[in-house]
Amino acid sequence: MQTLLSFYDDETVFSMIQRLAGYESKRNKMHCLDHIFGSCSIMFYSDFPSFIPRLSELLHLSPEKIICEHTILPACRLFIKPSKYQYIHTALKSSKHVKVFVCQSMTGNKEYEKKVLYFCPMCAKCDELEVGVPFWHVRHQLPGAFVCLKHKCLLHKQLVSKYSFNNWPEFSTCKVKPANDKSIKLAQFITYFHSRTNPLKHSYKELYILALKYRGLITENGSIRMKKLREQLIAYWKPIFDIDEVSNVFFQKKCELYPEAIFYRDKSEFTPLKQLLLMAYLFKSPHQIYCLDQQYDSLIADPGSSSLLKKILGSPDIIKELAERGYSISQIVSTTHLSISYIRKVVKKNKLNIKPKNHFMAKAEQRAIIFNLIIGRSTINIAKTFFRHERTIEKILRSRPDIVELRAKRRTYKKRKLERKALLLYLANNEAKSRRQIQVAIPSTYQWLYCNDKDWLYGQIPASRKVKP
């Protein structure tokens, strides 16, 4: 059979198979596929199809191109050991599809028996206008991609059957639902991994440990604070628990407690979604993961230095996230190891509501501090005397407006005394013939007295030379 069909951009293999089935309209679609592939009961809707060599021959495309551009396998590269990934890749090119399922532990949980495909209603409408059919997109089938990044809306699910070859996105009755930031972030991560071909030099578990250490979730003896990590993950992903696939990762009864199994079962393979949920929580972007991977050896060689780790992972987003969870500034410092000044700068810039730290202070000590404020001592000296932070002294001062006013008056009186003395000293040593001459000679003193003590100033200097009309 000769065909002039070719893949649309980002079209899945199953979508192409359906178009092949309807290519010869005079024949039964099932019989048509039976004639082309030797069977009509093949799992054509599978993410890892077993007929790529035959499809490659039919469309005059290399199996490599079909696998890389029209299947989701490249997106799984990061989550599978390199040797296994190569094994899977070779199995697809040689039609050994059963080994593909066994290798990824998919046979055990029977993910191949029932198939759900995802689509974006807006993309489907555009496809129908442009090419005449709303086809299935690869980017919508990626594990963890519950959002269309192009239109920032949630994807819709649709069941398909291996006995029917007219399964196209039914978008006419679908409502467009906007996606939130968390679901968009998941989709951005998996889309990035699908388009990136080079694997990581180190395992994702090794990178997780460094990120957990940065967040303060590793104890001094190297153990993971697993309970705290799980609580933080649940709090972080709670906004998208209405997506069944996400909530099942945390609360499915038959599964081991997440994420403990990822760290304690080294020989097991886990679904990409489980890895993505942990990865997207620990890292701001996929770029951070690759930066950490490149600098991993330097960080391990010098464990005492955390400046490089701060540079890679430090970001305002982490501070915002901890502030939203009710952390105080001191808790954020201990968790992120960032400087207090940087954290305060981010807090002020983003107008974050930080939980105040409870400072216990005896009443006698507080009265002593107030007395020192009344007599005019500086807040820096008071803080040194009582071994308190300067901001604590300033907070006490702000709570007493009467003392603030008294200190302001005292500073004014002190400043007036100094400026009057400077003027009288100048007049005693110099013969001033005009006001202008004094103003040029001691400008700062003259200006202050003019603004704050004008009557006294005019009583000491020569009268104005301006003639009144």
Residue pairs with C-beta under 8 A, 6 or more apart in sequence:
1 35
1 36
1 58
3 20
3 23
3 58
3 59
5 16
5 19
5 20
5 23
5 59
6 59
7 16
7 59
7 61
7 66
7 69
7 70
8 15
8 127
8 131
8 135
10 69
10 137
10 138
10 139
11 70
11 135
11 136
11 137
11 138
12 70
12 71
12 135
12 136
12 137
12 138
12 141
13 44
13 49
13 52
13 55
13 66
13 70
13 71
14 44
14 45
14 46
14 49
14 117
14 136
14 160
14 167
15 135
15 136
16 55
16 59
16 70
17 33
17 44
17 55
17 165
18 44
18 165
18 166
18 167
18 168
19 133
19 135
20 32
20 33
20 36
20 58
21 29
21 30
21 32
21 33
21 165
22 29
22 165
22 166
23 32
24 32
27 35
29 165
29 166
30 40
30 163
30 165
31 40
33 39
33 40
33 42
33 44
33 165
34 40
36 54
36 58
37 51
37 54
41 162
42 49
42 50
42 51
42 162
43 49
43 50
43 97
43 112
43 115
43 162
44 51
44 162
44 165
45 115
45 117
45 160
45 162
45 167
46 97
46 112
46 115
47 71
47 72
47 73
47 141
48 71
48 73
48 88
48 92
48 97
48 100
48 101
49 55
49 71
49 92
49 97
50 92
50 95
50 96
50 97
50 98
50 100
51 95
52 63
52 66
52 67
52 92
52 93
52 95
53 63
53 93
53 94
53 95
54 95
55 61
55 66
56 62
56 63
56 66
59 66
63 92
63 93
64 93
67 73
67 74
67 89
67 92
67 93
68 74
69 138
70 138
71 92
71 138
72 138
72 141
72 142
72 143
72 194
73 88
73 89
73 92
74 193
74 194
74 195
74 197
75 142
75 143
75 190
75 191
75 193
75 194
75 272
76 85
76 104
76 143
76 272
77 85
77 193
77 197
77 199
78 193
78 199
78 200
78 204
78 275
79 204
79 269
79 270
79 271
79 272
79 275
80 88
80 104
80 269
81 269
82 199
84 103
84 269
85 199
87 99
87 103
88 99
88 100
88 103
88 104
90 96
91 97
91 99
91 100
91 103
92 100
101 107
101 112
104 269
105 268
105 269
106 112
114 159
115 159
115 160
115 162
116 157
116 158
116 159
116 160
117 136
117 140
117 141
117 157
117 158
117 160
117 167
117 169
118 140
118 141
118 145
118 146
118 155
118 156
118 157
118 158
119 134
119 136
119 137
119 140
119 155
119 156
119 158
119 169
119 171
120 137
120 140
120 148
120 150
120 151
120 153
120 155
120 156
121 153
121 156
121 169
121 171
121 174
121 175
121 176
122 148
122 150
122 151
122 153
122 176
123 134
123 137
123 140
123 148
123 150
123 151
124 134
124 169
124 171
125 134
125 171
127 133
127 134
127 135
128 134
133 168
134 168
134 169
134 171
135 168
135 169
136 168
136 169
138 194
139 145
139 148
139 149
139 191
139 194
140 148
140 155
142 187
142 190
142 191
142 194
143 190
143 271
143 272
143 273
143 276
144 186
144 187
144 189
144 190
144 272
144 273
144 276
144 277
145 155
145 186
145 187
145 190
145 191
146 154
146 155
146 179
146 183
146 186
146 187
146 240
146 243
146 245
146 246
147 153
147 154
147 155
147 179
147 183
147 184
147 186
147 187
148 154
148 155
148 179
148 187
149 184
149 187
149 188
149 191
151 176
152 178
152 179
152 184
153 176
153 177
153 178
153 179
154 177
154 178
154 179
154 183
156 169
156 171
156 174
158 167
158 169
158 170
160 167
161 167
179 187
180 239
180 240
182 236
182 237
182 239
182 240
183 240
183 243
185 280
186 240
186 276
186 277
186 280
188 285
188 286
189 276
189 279
189 280
189 286
190 272
190 276
192 286
193 286
196 286
200 207
200 289
200 290
200 293
201 293
201 294
201 296
202 293
202 296
204 275
204 279
204 289
205 262
205 263
205 266
206 296
207 289
207 292
207 293
207 296
208 262
208 263
208 278
208 279
208 282
209 218
209 224
210 292
210 296
210 299
210 309
211 282
211 283
211 292
211 313
212 218
212 224
212 229
212 282
213 309
214 306
214 309
214 310
214 313
214 336
214 337
215 282
215 318
215 335
215 336
216 334
216 335
216 336
216 337
217 224
217 225
217 228
217 229
217 232
218 224
218 225
219 225
224 263
226 259
226 260
226 263
229 259
230 250
230 257
230 258
230 259
230 260
232 281
232 325
233 250
233 258
233 259
233 277
233 278
233 281
234 250
235 325
236 281
236 321
237 246
237 250
237 277
237 281
240 246
241 247
241 250
245 273
246 273
246 277
248 255
249 255
249 258
249 273
249 274
249 277
250 258
255 261
256 265
258 274
258 277
259 274
259 277
259 278
261 268
261 270
262 270
262 274
262 275
262 278
279 289
283 289
283 292
283 313
284 313
284 315
284 317
284 318
288 312
288 313
291 312
292 299
292 312
292 313
295 308
295 312
298 308
299 308
299 309
306 337
309 337
310 336
310 337
310 338
314 336
314 338
314 342
316 346
316 349
316 350
318 336
319 332
319 336
319 338
319 343
319 346
319 347
319 352
320 346
320 350
320 352
322 331
322 332
322 335
322 336
323 332
323 347
323 352
323 353
323 354
324 352
326 355
327 335
327 354
327 355
328 354
328 355
328 356
328 357
329 340
329 343
329 344
329 347
329 354
329 357
330 357
332 338
332 343
332 354
333 339
333 340
333 343
336 343
346 352
347 354
359 392
361 392
365 386
366 396
368 386
369 382
369 386
369 388
369 393
369 396
370 396
370 400
370 403
372 382
372 385
373 379
373 382
373 393
373 396
373 397
373 400
373 403
373 407
374 403
374 406
376 407
376 410
379 390
379 393
379 394
379 397
380 390
382 388
382 393
383 389
383 390
383 392
383 393
386 393
397 403
397 404
397 407
398 404
412 452
415 448
415 452
416 449
416 452
416 453
419 445
419 448
419 449
419 453
420 449
420 453
420 456
422 442
422 445
423 438
423 442
423 445
423 446
423 449
423 457
423 460
423 461
424 460
426 432
426 438
426 441
426 442
426 445
427 438
427 460
427 461
430 441
432 438
432 441
432 461
432 462
433 462
434 462
434 465
435 461
435 462
435 464
438 446
438 461
439 446
439 447
446 457
449 456
449 457
450 457
